[in-house]
Amino acid sequence: MPEPRRFPAAQLRAFTTRVFAKLGVPEKDAVLAADVLAVSDLRGIDSHGVARLHTYFDMLSAGRINPRPTLRVVRETPSTATIDGDNGLGLVIGPRANEIAMDKAAQAGSGWVAVCNTNHYGIAGYYPLRALERDFIGWAMTNSSAGVAPLWGAERMLGTNPIAIAFPGKEEPAIVIDMATSAVAYGKIEMAQRAGKPIPTGWAIDREGHPTTDPQAMIDGGALLPLGSGRELGGHKGYGLGLMVDVLCAALSGANWGPFAPPFAINQAISKESVGRGIGHFFGALRIDAFRDPEEFKLQIDLIVRTLRATRPAPGTNGPLIPGDPERLAEEERSREGVPLLPAVIAELEDIARRTGVEF
């Protein structure tokens, strides 16, 4: 496997910002979009950081994404809103809509925002992290283009449809849950394909519906499996969660759901049918003092974390992880040592540099 090279996170963030600006994204929005990707890289979620930049570049260059969207509130109450994202970058629409949800929570105790006519918004975990900065509980989810087979199905019908939620602690780190409702995010298939490595059994099927460990077999007409894979391992639960995300993000907002969701990548076929506008997101924010004293709540989170950490370790392990631990540790290490990029990703960034004139 080729060795990755490390780059300072600030350098990658600056390059990404300049690329988005070169593609017509307003400077403030370019900074915001670059921040979403930088957080992903720092937290070790390599599939959703600068490894995705070429796809955004392709979509913006082809006119498939609006670089200067105007958000429109379609429907609103003191604690809810539905927003049309004007086919903008999800990396811009998502943070703006998330901010609206938090502003509503500040006033009403909770805020809920459904978004349609938007695009891929990066890692779901980015959004509840912003809620933690305001001492809120944050939620985020998004649907995506079809790549996941329903339980006992043999074709792509649902997206990877991630869910993220975060709970602030007082002295202990926050609990940050960020997960796809498929067995694995599609980006992990891409990273395995780039690295020339097999994927574990239970991640995917080939075009005939047979289990496969070849990432290319999944890419060439196969499908990801729901979280849990088969029924005997709980695949019906992952399937149910993925369907829930599609309903909240798309059916509730007016976006496309399931197989009608538009593709993220330029080389993926566009569905000839539509049941809505773009893809959809769903954000939530909860003000803790609307439910109980915030300090008491955060002390309970600390107790939960410490109790779980004190669990007797399973053989051959260091004991339980708390959701968010791997990402937090990766962020500490990568802030010091830089972000590792595979040669294939570096080549894509260099291609963008040549085609835009933005120095990498």
C-alpha positions, -999 to 999 in steps of 0.1 A, spaced: 0 0 0 14 35 -9 25 55 20 5 87 27 21 121 30 12 146 57 1 181 51 -6 209 77 -43 212 82 -41 250 77 -25 245 43 -52 222 31 -79 246 45 -64 276 27 -61 256 -6 -97 244 -4 -109 280 4 -91 294 -27 -105 266 -49 -141 272 -39 -136 310 -44 -121 304 -78 -152 284 -87 -174 314 -79 -183 307 -43 -184 339 -23 -155 343 0 -174 339 33 -191 308 19 -158 294 6 -143 297 41 -173 279 56 -172 251 31 -135 246 36 -141 245 74 -165 216 70 -139 196 50 -110 206 74 -129 193 104 -135 160 87 -98 156 78 -87 166 113 -111 141 130 -98 113 109 -128 109 86 -107 108 55 -135 99 31 -153 132 36 -124 157 37 -102 170 8 -106 135 -7 -140 148 -18 -128 181 -31 -125 169 -67 -161 159 -68 -173 193 -56 -149 208 -82 -165 187 -109 -201 194 -99 -195 232 -96 -175 233 -129 -203 215 -147 -230 238 -133 -246 211 -113 -243 230 -81 -252 267 -76 -222 285 -62 -243 316 -50 -275 302 -36 -302 322 -19 -318 304 10 -356 306 11 -378 299 41 -407 279 27 -426 274 60 -419 285 96 -431 284 132 -412 297 163 -394 263 167 -394 249 131 -386 258 95 -384 243 61 -357 258 39 -351 256 1 -314 256 -4 -315 269 -41 -293 239 -52 -263 253 -33 -233 236 -18 -245 215 11 -212 226 28 -228 261 29 -265 253 31 -260 228 59 -242 252 83 -266 280 76 -297 258 83 -280 244 114 -275 279 127 -312 286 122 -321 255 142 -299 267 170 -312 302 169 -347 288 172 -337 266 201 -322 297 219 -357 313 217 -381 284 219 -362 257 238 -358 235 207 -353 242 170 -359 219 140 -351 226 104 -358 205 73 -340 214 41 -347 205 5 -329 214 -28 -294 210 -14 -264 188 -19 -238 167 0 -231 185 33 -199 167 45 -197 148 77 -229 148 98 -208 152 130 -198 187 120 -232 201 129 -237 188 164 -201 200 171 -213 235 164 -242 230 188 -218 220 215 -201 254 211 -234 269 222 -240 244 250 -268 227 231 -276 192 223 -273 190 185 -288 166 159 -280 163 121 -289 139 94 -290 138 56 -302 116 29 -280 109 -1 -280 93 -35 -289 56 -36 -261 32 -27 -276 9 -1 -298 -21 -7 -328 -26 16 -328 -57 37 -330 -87 14 -328 -65 -17 -302 -67 -44 -301 -31 -58 -294 4 -46 -325 21 -31 -314 41 -1 -285 64 7 -259 59 34 -281 84 53 -260 93 84 -272 104 118 -252 125 143 -260 137 178 -238 152 205 -242 157 243 -220 181 262 -202 170 294 -188 192 322 -153 178 327 -154 148 304 -153 152 266 -187 154 249 -204 122 237 -204 126 199 -223 100 179 -218 101 141 -227 71 120 -239 60 87 -271 38 87 -253 16 62 -227 -10 73 -201 16 62 -200 50 44 -195 49 7 -163 69 11 -148 39 29 -153 19 -3 -136 46 -23 -107 48 1 -102 10 0 -104 10 -39 -78 38 -40 -55 19 -16 -60 -14 -35 -73 -32 -3 -102 -56 1 -132 -47 22 -146 -68 50 -174 -93 44 -207 -77 53 -200 -43 39 -213 -48 3 -228 -70 -24 -219 -72 -61 -243 -65 -90 -258 -100 -87 -265 -96 -50 -237 -118 -37 -215 -108 -8 -182 -93 -20 -149 -82 -5 -139 -64 -37 -146 -26 -35 -147 -23 -73 -174 -50 -74 -196 -27 -52 -187 4 -73 -195 -14 -106 -232 -19 -100 -232 -35 -65 -246 -20 -33 -237 -13 3 -256 -32 30 -276 -17 58 -260 -14 92 -259 -49 106 -259 -64 70 -282 -95 73 -313 -100 94 -295 -124 118 -270 -96 126 -296 -68 128 -297 -55 93 -334 -48 97 -324 -21 123 -300 -3 100 -326 -5 72 -352 10 95 -329 38 106 -319 46 70 -356 48 60 -363 71 89 -336 95 77 -350 96 42 -385 104 56 -373 132 79 -348 147 54 -368 143 22 -405 134 26 -408 161 53 -388 188 34 -399 182 -2 -366 167 -13 -360 136 -33 -359 103 -14 -345 69 -20 -337 60 -56 -348 95 -68 -321 114 -49 -297 131 -73 -261 118 -75 -232 134 -57 -205 125 -82 -204 139 -118 -200 104 -133 -231 89 -117 -263 87 -137 -290 112 -129 -324 96 -122 -349 105 -149 -376 107 -123 -380 132 -95 -403 133 -64 -389 166 -50 -360 191 -52 -324 180 -46 -315 160 -15 -325 169 20 -311 175 55 -327 176 89 -312 195 119 -322 198 155 -310 217 185 -321 214 222 -315 239 249 -306 219 279 -322 243 304 -355 238 287 -355 203 303 -333 205 334 -305 224 350 -276 224 325 -249 218 351 -268 188 366 -272 174 331 -236 177 322 -226 161 355 -248 131 345 -230 130 311 -197 129 330 -209 101 351 -221 81 321 -187 85 304 -168 75 335 -190 46 342 -187 32 307 -149 38 307 -147 17 339 -163 -13 322 -141 -45 325 -122 -47 292 -130 -75 268 -100 -98 262 -74 -83 238 -88 -48 241 -81 -16 261 -118 -14 272 -148 5 258 -145 36 237 -169 65 241 -185 77 209 -163 105 197 -131 92 212 -114 81 180 -122 114 163 -111 135 192 -78 116 195 -73 119 157 -78 156 159 -52 160 186 -27 139 167 -33 155 132 -33 190 146 3 183 156 15 160 129 -5 170 99 -32 153 78 -21 121 60 -32 120 23 -29 90 0 -10 95 -33 -43 92 -52 -58 120 -32 -27 142 -37 -29 136 -74 -65 148 -75 -56 179 -56 -27 186 -79 -51 182 -109 -74 208 -94 -44 231 -89 -34 227 -126 -70 233 -138 -77 263 -115 -43 279 -113 -46 278 -75 -12 268 -60 -12 236 -40 
